[in-house]
Amino acid sequence: MEHEIKIIPDQKLAVINYKGPITDLGLLISKLADWVDAEEINTMGEPFVVYYSPRHEVNDGDAVYDVGIVVDDDDAVDNDMIRVVDMVEHKMLCGIHEGSTDNILDSYAELVDISQANNYDIIGSPKEVFIKGFHNCDNEEEFITEIQLPIIEM
């Protein structure tokens, strides 16, 4: 798997904290997109999800996760569902998963192997950036998901 280390700069994020089935993900991204449009918020990049439940368990009932997008608007304000938060600079081990997410755990396993081989310690929750996903693509086989694992070098 192709991989790279990215330094993600300080960012302002709009996020929806959620506990429920992962099948609600599309609805949550739609709610976030509607808020962005209604409030005329400038965004940077594609929507993402951060999993607080173990990734291998998210398809089995309720999961805890955030759905978000980077916003480029200092005037963005919270509402009842969406929080606007600041994220500090951090280092990520990143790899691209192509196609359906049915086998995305294989890509996670490859990134974990890369992490171990390079003495990186995974220090937080995984993030999936939907470069090409159900919000902008009809064919699941054409999906492109960037997996980001927060790391420190040991």
C-alpha positions in Angstrom: 0.0 0.0 0.0 1.2 3.5 -0.9 1.5 5.5 2.3 2.7 8.9 3.4 3.2 10.9 6.6 1.2 14.1 6.7 1.4 17.0 9.1 -2.1 18.2 9.4 -2.0 21.9 10.3 -4.2 23.7 12.9 -7.8 23.5 11.5 -11.3 24.6 12.3 -13.8 21.7 12.0 -17.5 21.4 11.9 -18.5 18.1 13.5 -21.5 16.1 14.4 -20.9 13.8 17.4 -23.0 10.7 17.0 -23.8 7.4 18.6 -25.8 5.1 16.3 -25.6 2.7 13.4 -23.0 3.5 10.7 -25.8 3.3 8.2 -26.7 6.8 9.4 -23.5 8.2 8.0 -25.0 9.3 4.7 -27.8 11.2 6.5 -25.3 12.9 8.8 -23.1 14.0 5.9 -26.3 15.4 4.3 -27.1 17.3 7.4 -23.6 18.7 7.5 -23.7 19.7 3.8 -27.1 21.4 4.3 -25.7 23.4 7.2 -22.7 24.4 5.1 -25.0 25.6 2.3 -27.6 27.3 4.5 -24.9 29.2 6.5 -22.8 29.8 3.4 -19.7 28.3 5.1 -16.5 27.9 3.1 -15.1 24.4 3.4 -11.7 22.8 2.6 -11.5 19.3 1.5 -14.0 16.4 1.7 -16.1 15.1 4.6 -14.6 12.7 7.0 -15.5 10.4 9.9 -13.5 9.8 13.1 -14.3 6.5 14.8 -14.2 6.3 18.6 -15.7 2.7 18.6 -13.2 0.0 17.4 -13.3 0.2 13.5 -13.9 -3.6 13.2 -17.1 -3.3 15.3 -18.8 -0.3 13.7 -20.9 -2.5 11.4 -22.3 -4.4 14.4 -25.0 -2.1 15.9 -24.3 1.3 17.4 -21.0 3.0 17.0 -19.6 6.2 18.4 -18.2 8.5 15.8 -17.8 12.1 14.5 -18.8 13.2 11.0 -17.1 16.4 10.0 -15.5 18.7 7.4 -12.8 21.4 7.6 -14.2 24.9 7.5 -12.5 28.0 6.3 -14.7 30.5 8.1 -13.9 32.1 11.4 -17.5 33.2 11.7 -18.9 29.6 11.7 -21.0 29.0 14.8 -22.5 25.9 16.5 -26.1 24.9 16.3 -28.0 22.2 18.1 -26.4 19.4 16.2 -23.1 20.8 14.7 -20.2 21.9 16.8 -17.4 24.1 15.4 -14.1 23.1 17.1 -10.4 23.8 16.7 -8.0 21.0 16.0 -4.3 21.4 16.7 -1.5 20.4 14.3 -0.9 16.6 14.3 1.0 13.9 12.4 -0.9 11.2 10.5 0.1 8.0 8.7 -2.1 8.0 5.6 -3.0 5.4 3.0 -5.6 5.1 0.3 -8.3 2.5 0.2 -9.9 2.1 -3.2 -13.3 0.5 -3.8 -16.0 -0.6 -1.5 -15.5 -0.2 2.2 -16.6 -3.9 2.7 -12.9 -4.8 2.9 -11.4 -1.6 4.3 -10.1 -3.5 7.4 -7.5 -5.1 5.1 -6.2 -1.6 4.3 -6.2 -0.8 8.1 -4.1 -3.9 8.7 -1.6 -2.9 6.0 -1.2 0.6 7.7 -0.8 -1.0 11.1 2.0 -3.2 9.6 3.6 -0.1 8.1 3.4 1.7 11.5 5.0 -1.2 13.3 7.8 -1.6 10.7 8.6 2.1 11.0 8.3 2.4 14.8 5.3 4.7 14.7 3.0 4.5 17.7 -0.7 5.0 16.8 -2.0 7.4 19.4 -5.6 8.1 18.7 -8.8 7.4 16.7 -8.7 6.6 13.0 -10.1 9.0 10.5 -11.5 8.2 7.1 -11.6 11.0 4.5 -14.2 10.4 1.8 -12.3 11.6 -1.3 -14.8 9.8 -3.5 -17.7 8.3 -1.7 -21.5 7.9 -1.6 -21.8 11.7 -1.3 -20.2 12.3 -4.7 -20.1 8.9 -6.5 -22.8 6.4 -7.4 -20.5 3.4 -8.0 -19.1 1.9 -4.8 -16.2 0.2 -6.7 -15.0 3.7 -7.6 -14.8 4.9 -4.0 -11.6 6.4 -2.7 -11.1 6.7 1.0 -8.0 8.1 2.7 -7.3 6.3 6.0 -5.5 8.5 8.5 -3.9 7.2 11.7 -2.6 9.7 14.3 1.0 8.7 15.1 4.2 9.7 16.9 7.6 8.4 15.9 9.2 6.2 18.6 
